[in-house]
Amino acid sequence: MTVDKPHAPACDRNREPILAVLRALYADRRSVLEIGSGTGQHAVHFAAALPHLRWQTSDLKAQLPGICLWLANRMLPNTPPPICLDVDSLWPERRFDAVYTANTLHILSWAQVQALFEHLPAVLDAGGLFTVYGPFRYDGAHTSDSNAAFDAALRAADPLRGVRDFEAVAALAREAGLELLEDRAMPAHNRCITWRRVAAA
């Protein structure tokens, strides 16, 4: 029996705008850890377009078979097998010069977002970049009505989820020894935010 690869339509819509950002920011990077790779669609698209990068996928154990299907379908030389990563407890024991995550901070609980930033210094090289894609609130306000509705739906399904306040996330970044490098507006009222690790935390 043939098993279909998991597919997220949003990945098809946002992959080119994100790639344009990564192509510039990651031109001198060599090894990227993607946290919460989901279906694996971003990984194969970015790794194919940026062959100088070793793109390490990761997610919870239940997601890994779907990621493997995408990696096996493309058979790219710069996409090693996915690894299990749980922001609460299970992290790789090696460093990367970039870490990327998309549409995860609003799915994680706030405690898990805090755990993510607490663990970042252990996996991110000095001078390494941390890039986050997704919706944010600024000064406590949503950037669009659609983001407000999305936030309400997230919280109705799980009160621990929700669109995060940029200022609160930025404070976690500072505590982890990161400085803001770029905060770029993206299509569909999303942001692509990148920090650089400048100090040990």
C-alpha angles and dihedrals in degrees: 000000000000115000115213118229114249112257133199113191091205089065090059090051100046103033097089097049090047092046090055089058095045094046089064101035097042098043090111097035123106109182126036129187112204112203114208099009091182110185094000093240095122091048097057094041095050095040091052092049094042105041093168089070126083100217112204113195122204140173143137115309095257091060098051099084091058092048089050090056091057093045092048091048093056099032094201117179093224099055111083120192114292120261130217111251125178111182090213098055121344120073133154117263096229139070134250132195091226136028121195132187132172130197094348109108093070091049095049119075115250089253088055091049087054090049091051093056092043090057097042096087090059093059103029121081121229104274090022122143128235114198124190124188123193146072123315138181120231123207087353094302131110118240093227143010089248091057090049090053091046091051092050091051092049093051093045090055094043123001090209092064129074148122107294130233111249092218093055092048091046089054090055089049092053091050089053092054097258129137125204112257102170140355108191129184113234135190120285092030095291129134134220108209125183129190129187123220107236104161142026113262 
